[in-house]
Amino acid sequence: MCVFQVSARRLFSQTRCGLKACSSKKQEEVCLQMARPSSNMADFREVFAKAKHIAIITGAGVSAESGVPTFRGAGGFWRKWQAQELATPGAFARNPSRVWEFYHYRREVMLSKHPNPAHIAIAECEKRLSKQGRSVVVITQNIDELHRKAGTKHLLEIHGSLFKTRCTNCGNIAANYKSPICPALAGKGAPDPETKDAAIPVEDLPRCEEDGCNGLLRPHVVWFGEALDPNILTAVEKELDICDLCLVVGTSSVVYPAAMFAPQVSARGVPVAEFNMEATPATDRFRFHFPGPCGT
């Protein structure tokens, strides 16, 4: 069964504000709170001070403040394609050279980017709270590793990483920070719409270095049409089950199944605080909403 279906079944089997009438006074109070998100920082600080295990869910809005291209929305093109036209198993099967040019460009861009105040604040939060016997887990949809660069230790990258590869032959997953990732991609990947495809022969694209394999490598990221790694999803579910505070930082809450994570936590009465430039489809289900840049 698709992991989305598993999560959806679990999520919608629980009582949720707006879907089911509140059956107790306590649930009614929770529903009223969810209907009117607060922006009172003093109240949030009080909740934060009591939390023992904090789950922080982050999205593209965190990395955008580091100058990372999102390839989403208007103008989100690489050459004449949008990400959803290239980040698919079918696109890779048809034209692995073009897809590798796209990912090589993204890797090279990321090598020049640095964590911003939001990444650093989250990493410092984890470090500080660990000394108090409290814990933080970061669940990110981003593939840029900026949380890791900032010093976050307890990190679940649900969509993979630009700096990992997976062999299409033997399945081996490996970290890879080479620049360029292979000689044939040196100087390739320019995003200008007039740039012609490099049409690199498949044998010259990144290859597996495991003994006797030499299979074609692909980026170890979750492409459109692919399911999340069930082991990662299981780890996420365990963290969400035990958290007593959830922060949602820089995510539009429209990409599934990640869009269900915070509402699932909120449905059992756990406070959720959203930090984003604007309200999202999930905002009214949360205890707190703080508009503005993630770094702020």
C-alpha positions as CSV (number, residue, x, y, z in Angstrom):
1,M,0.0,0.0,0.0
2,C,1.2,3.5,-0.8
3,V,2.6,5.3,2.3
4,F,0.3,8.2,1.6
5,Q,-2.7,5.8,2.0
6,V,-1.3,4.4,5.2
7,S,-0.7,7.9,6.7
8,A,-4.1,9.2,5.4
9,R,-5.9,6.2,6.9
10,R,-4.3,6.8,10.2
11,L,-4.8,10.6,10.1
12,F,-8.5,10.5,9.1
13,S,-9.3,7.7,11.7
14,Q,-8.6,10.3,14.4
15,T,-11.0,13.0,15.6
16,R,-10.1,16.3,13.8
17,C,-11.5,19.8,14.1
18,G,-13.7,20.7,11.2
19,L,-14.3,17.1,10.2
20,K,-16.1,15.7,13.3
21,A,-18.0,17.2,16.2
22,C,-16.1,17.6,19.4
23,S,-17.2,14.9,21.8
24,S,-15.9,16.4,25.1
25,K,-15.4,19.7,26.8
26,K,-11.6,19.3,26.5
27,Q,-11.9,18.5,22.8
28,E,-14.3,21.5,22.4
29,E,-11.7,23.8,23.9
30,V,-9.0,22.4,21.6
31,C,-11.3,23.0,18.6
32,L,-11.9,26.6,19.6
33,Q,-8.2,27.2,20.0
34,M,-7.5,25.6,16.6
35,A,-10.1,27.9,15.0
36,R,-8.4,31.0,16.1
37,P,-4.6,30.7,15.8
38,S,-2.8,33.0,18.2
39,S,0.2,35.2,17.5
40,N,0.9,35.9,21.2
41,M,4.7,35.2,21.6
42,A,4.5,35.3,25.4
43,D,1.9,32.5,25.3
44,F,4.1,30.5,22.9
45,R,7.2,30.9,25.0
46,E,5.2,29.5,28.0
47,V,4.3,26.4,26.0
48,F,7.8,26.1,24.6
49,A,9.3,26.2,28.1
50,K,7.3,23.2,29.1
51,A,7.9,21.1,26.0
52,K,10.1,18.0,26.5
53,H,10.2,16.7,22.9
54,I,9.8,19.2,20.0
55,A,9.2,18.2,16.4
56,I,10.2,20.9,13.8
57,I,8.8,20.4,10.3
58,T,10.6,22.6,7.7
59,G,10.0,23.3,4.0
60,A,11.3,25.4,1.1
61,G,10.6,28.7,2.9
62,V,13.5,28.1,5.3
63,S,16.0,27.6,2.4
64,A,14.6,30.4,0.3
65,E,16.1,32.8,2.7
66,S,19.5,31.4,1.9
67,G,18.9,32.1,-1.8
68,V,18.1,28.6,-2.8
69,P,15.9,28.4,-5.9
70,T,12.7,26.5,-5.2
71,F,11.6,25.8,-8.9
72,R,8.0,26.1,-7.7
73,G,5.4,28.6,-8.8
74,A,5.7,31.3,-11.5
75,G,9.2,31.7,-12.9
76,G,10.4,28.4,-11.4
77,F,12.0,27.1,-14.6
78,W,15.3,25.5,-15.4
79,R,15.8,26.2,-19.1
80,K,12.3,25.6,-20.4
81,W,11.3,23.0,-17.9
82,Q,9.8,23.1,-14.4
83,A,11.0,20.7,-11.8
84,Q,8.0,18.4,-12.0
85,E,8.9,17.8,-15.7
86,L,12.4,16.6,-14.8
87,A,12.1,15.1,-11.3
88,T,10.4,11.9,-12.4
89,P,11.5,8.4,-13.1
90,G,10.1,8.7,-16.6
91,A,12.2,11.8,-17.4
92,F,15.3,10.1,-16.1
93,A,14.6,6.9,-18.2
94,R,14.0,9.0,-21.3
95,N,16.9,11.5,-20.9
96,P,19.3,10.8,-18.0
97,S,21.8,13.3,-19.3
98,R,19.3,16.2,-19.1
99,V,18.1,15.2,-15.6
100,W,21.7,14.9,-14.4
101,E,22.5,18.4,-15.9
102,F,19.6,19.8,-13.8
103,Y,20.8,18.1,-10.6
104,H,24.4,19.0,-11.2
105,Y,23.4,22.6,-11.5
106,R,21.4,22.4,-8.3
107,R,24.3,20.7,-6.5
108,E,26.8,23.4,-7.7
109,V,24.4,26.1,-6.6
110,M,24.0,24.6,-3.1
111,L,27.8,24.3,-2.6
112,S,27.8,28.2,-2.6
113,K,24.9,28.6,-0.2
114,H,25.0,28.8,3.6
115,P,22.6,28.3,6.5
116,N,20.6,31.4,7.4
117,P,19.4,32.5,10.8
118,A,16.5,30.1,10.8
119,H,18.7,27.0,10.2
120,I,21.1,28.3,12.9
121,A,18.4,29.0,15.4
122,I,17.0,25.5,15.0
123,A,20.4,23.9,15.4
124,E,21.2,26.0,18.4
125,C,17.8,25.1,19.9
126,E,18.6,21.4,19.6
127,K,22.0,21.9,21.2
128,R,20.7,24.0,24.1
129,L,17.7,21.8,24.9
130,S,19.8,18.6,24.8
131,K,21.8,20.0,27.8
132,Q,18.4,20.4,29.7
133,G,17.4,16.8,29.0
134,R,15.0,17.9,26.3
135,S,15.0,16.8,22.7
136,V,14.4,18.2,19.2
137,V,13.9,16.4,15.9
138,V,13.9,18.2,12.5
139,I,11.7,16.7,9.8
140,T,12.6,18.4,6.6
141,Q,11.2,18.3,3.1
142,N,14.3,20.1,1.8
143,I,17.1,18.2,0.0
144,D,19.8,20.9,0.3
145,E,21.4,19.7,3.6
146,L,21.5,23.2,5.0
147,H,20.1,21.9,8.3
148,R,23.0,19.5,8.5
149,K,25.5,22.3,7.6
150,A,24.0,24.4,10.4
151,G,24.8,21.6,12.9
152,T,21.4,19.9,13.3
153,K,22.1,16.3,14.5
154,H,18.6,14.7,14.8
155,L,17.5,15.1,11.2
156,L,15.0,13.2,9.1
157,E,15.2,14.2,5.3
158,I,12.0,12.8,4.0
159,H,12.7,13.7,0.4
160,G,16.3,12.6,0.3
161,S,19.4,14.7,-0.4
162,L,21.1,16.4,-3.4
163,F,24.4,15.1,-2.0
164,K,23.5,11.4,-2.0
165,T,23.3,9.0,-5.0
166,R,21.5,5.7,-5.5
167,C,22.6,3.1,-8.0
168,T,19.9,2.0,-10.4
169,N,21.7,-1.4,-10.6
170,C,22.7,-2.5,-7.1
171,G,20.7,0.0,-5.1
172,N,23.7,1.3,-3.1
173,I,23.1,4.7,-1.5
174,A,26.2,6.8,-0.9
175,A,27.1,10.4,0.1
176,N,28.7,12.3,-2.8
177,Y,30.1,15.8,-2.5
178,K,32.2,15.8,-5.7
179,S,32.3,18.9,-7.7
180,P,31.6,18.2,-10.5
181,I,30.0,14.9,-9.7
182,C,31.7,13.4,-12.8
183,P,34.1,14.9,-15.5
184,A,31.5,14.9,-18.2
185,L,29.3,17.3,-16.2
186,A,32.0,19.9,-15.7
187,G,30.7,23.3,-16.8
188,K,27.3,21.8,-17.8
189,G,23.9,22.6,-16.4
190,A,23.5,26.3,-17.2
191,P,19.9,27.3,-16.6
192,D,19.6,29.8,-19.5
193,P,16.6,28.8,-21.8
194,E,18.9,29.1,-24.9
195,T,21.3,26.5,-23.6
196,K,21.3,23.3,-25.5
197,D,21.3,19.9,-23.9
198,A,24.8,18.4,-23.4
199,A,23.6,15.0,-24.6
200,I,26.2,13.2,-22.5
201,P,26.5,9.5,-23.3
202,V,25.0,7.4,-20.6
203,E,28.3,5.6,-19.9
204,D,29.9,9.0,-19.1
205,L,27.2,9.9,-16.5
206,P,27.8,9.2,-12.8
207,R,28.5,5.5,-12.2
208,C,28.5,3.3,-9.2
209,E,31.9,2.7,-7.5
210,E,30.9,-0.5,-5.7
211,D,33.1,-3.4,-6.7
212,G,32.0,-4.9,-10.0
213,C,28.9,-2.8,-10.4
214,N,29.5,0.4,-12.5
215,G,25.7,0.9,-12.7
216,L,24.1,4.3,-13.6
217,L,23.7,6.5,-10.5
218,R,20.6,8.7,-9.9
219,P,20.1,11.4,-7.3
220,H,18.9,9.9,-4.1
221,V,15.8,12.1,-3.9
222,V,12.1,11.4,-3.9
223,W,10.8,12.2,-7.4
224,F,7.2,13.0,-8.4
225,G,5.3,9.8,-8.6
226,E,7.5,8.0,-6.1
227,A,6.6,7.0,-2.5
228,L,8.6,8.1,0.5
229,D,11.0,5.7,2.0
230,P,8.9,3.6,4.4
231,N,11.7,3.5,7.0
232,I,11.9,7.3,7.1
233,L,8.1,7.6,7.3
234,T,8.0,5.1,10.2
235,A,10.7,7.2,12.0
236,V,8.7,10.3,11.4
237,E,5.5,8.7,12.7
238,K,7.3,7.7,15.9
239,E,8.6,11.2,16.5
240,L,5.2,12.8,15.9
241,D,3.6,10.3,18.3
242,I,5.9,11.4,21.2
243,C,6.3,15.1,20.6
244,D,4.5,17.5,22.9
245,L,5.1,20.6,20.7
246,C,5.3,20.9,17.0
247,L,6.8,23.8,15.0
248,V,6.0,24.2,11.3
249,V,8.5,26.4,9.6
250,G,8.5,27.7,6.1
251,T,6.3,25.2,4.5
252,S,3.1,25.8,2.4
253,S,1.4,22.7,3.9
254,V,0.3,21.5,0.4
255,V,2.8,18.8,-0.4
256,Y,1.6,15.4,0.8
257,P,2.1,13.4,2.8
258,A,4.2,16.0,4.8
259,A,1.2,18.3,4.8
260,M,-0.6,15.9,7.1
261,F,2.1,15.7,9.7
262,A,1.2,18.8,11.8
263,P,-2.6,18.4,11.5
264,Q,-2.1,14.8,12.7
265,V,-0.3,16.1,15.8
266,S,-2.8,18.9,16.3
267,A,-5.7,16.5,16.2
268,R,-4.5,14.8,19.4
269,G,-4.4,18.2,21.2
270,V,-0.7,18.9,20.9
271,P,0.2,22.6,20.4
272,V,1.4,23.4,16.9
273,A,3.0,26.8,16.0
274,E,3.3,27.8,12.3
275,F,6.0,30.2,11.2
276,N,5.5,31.3,7.6
277,M,5.3,34.4,5.3
278,E,1.6,33.9,5.0
279,A,-1.3,31.7,6.1
280,T,-1.5,28.2,4.7
281,P,-4.4,25.7,4.2
282,A,-3.6,24.2,7.6
283,T,-3.2,27.4,9.6
284,D,-6.7,27.3,11.2
285,R,-5.9,23.9,12.7
286,F,-2.9,25.2,14.7
287,R,-2.6,26.9,18.1
288,F,-0.2,29.6,16.9
289,H,0.6,31.3,13.7
290,F,3.5,33.8,13.4
291,P,3.7,35.6,10.0
292,G,7.0,36.8,8.6
293,P,10.4,35.5,7.4
294,C,11.6,32.2,9.0
295,G,14.9,33.7,10.0
296,T,13.2,36.4,12.0
